[in-house]
């Protein structure tokens, strides 16, 4: 039986530091993970087809690249991002504007308390690699369920802490080709992530019974059934 390490929380918002500005972070993330952001958007659009002008909420957009890649394919969508870091909002707003998506909005806030939004406001909720930062996933899942329309769709992606050996090898190899501080934070994010079993339990405890959890060798995905 595979031993699963205890989860090590990573903390909240990522902000400018003496080591790196969020503009630098954004450049590295887009350069290193550009193909992964594209796969995220493609996977989402294979799962569902948002209607024209659909209201999309992105949770924890960081520098914005996941949502921007969705807009590159569906520029009719109205995307709002909720982000805990004002530094990330600065960068995401600049990235979206540069890409021609100036109507995209990023606001300060946390997923556990989204009182900025009314019930059933969004047609689609998305998040890529933010889940491991959430301080209270149960409450977050309840809030997402509240702001998502009953017929709306959901697509949440994150690493899994119990990734299979091939996944751990991939992390070990690719960590050698990125800046050391980025490699450190990548591994810390994995250590802070959840297992599919843990997410299923948290969803059940939150009373959210119509979402499903899928996984592969490295990642887990949450969507609506």
Beta strands, then each sheet from edge to edge (+ up, - down):
strand 1: 55-59
strand 2: 78-83
strand 3: 105-108
strand 4: 122-128
strand 5: 148-159
strand 6: 211-215
strand 7: 219-224
sheet 1: 3+ 2+ 1+ 4+ 5+ 7- 6+
end
